[in-house]
């Protein structure tokens, strides 16, 4: 799902703080192809909202003084 969203971002299909409706449709179609499960665009939209919230939470923690990331750990 993230790969598709990143592709769509590269195509310029993000409008402001949101995505164009065809992005949700494409994600649904790709998930149907790969997993044989039908997903509604509202489900994709909800999942993106959760991913966005998690991203901002992680970004806030990482930006704190004293927090470091050790890629070898």
C-alpha positions in Angstrom: 0.0 0.0 0.0 2.8 2.4 0.9 4.5 1.8 -2.4 1.4 2.7 -4.3 0.9 5.8 -2.3 4.5 6.9 -2.8 4.1 6.4 -6.6 0.9 8.4 -6.6 2.6 11.2 -4.7 5.3 11.2 -7.4 2.5 11.5 -10.0 1.2 14.6 -8.2 -2.0 12.9 -7.0 -1.9 14.5 -3.6 -4.1 17.6 -3.2 -3.3 19.7 -0.2 -3.5 17.5 2.9 -5.4 14.7 1.2 -5.3 12.3 -1.7 -7.3 12.4 -4.9 -10.1 9.8 -5.0 -8.4 7.8 -7.7 -5.5 7.1 -5.3 -7.9 5.2 -2.9 -9.4 3.4 -5.9 -6.0 2.3 -7.2 -4.9 1.1 -3.8 -8.1 -1.0 -3.6 -7.5 -2.5 -7.0 -3.9 -3.3 -6.2 -4.8 -4.9 -2.9 -7.5 -7.0 -4.7 -4.9 -8.2 -7.2 -2.3 -9.1 -4.6 -4.4 -10.4 -1.7 -7.7 -11.4 -3.4 -9.5 -9.3 -0.7 -11.9 -6.6 -1.6 -11.2 -3.4 0.3 -13.4 -0.3 0.2 -11.9 3.1 -0.4 -13.1 4.2 3.1 -11.0 1.5 4.6 -7.9 2.7 2.7 -8.6 6.3 3.8 -8.9 5.2 7.4 -5.6 3.2 7.2 -3.8 6.2 5.7 -5.1 8.3 8.6 -3.7 5.9 11.1 -0.3 5.6 9.3 -0.1 9.4 9.3 -0.8 9.7 13.0 1.8 7.0 13.7 4.3 8.8 11.5 3.9 12.1 13.4 4.1 10.3 16.8 7.3 8.6 15.8 8.7 11.9 14.3 8.0 13.7 17.6 9.8 11.1 19.7 12.8 11.0 17.4 13.1 14.8 17.4 13.4 14.8 21.2 16.8 15.6 22.7 18.6 12.5 23.9 16.8 10.2 21.6 19.1 8.4 19.2 18.7 5.8 16.5 21.3 3.0 16.3 20.9 1.2 13.0 23.2 -1.6 14.1 21.2 -2.5 17.2 
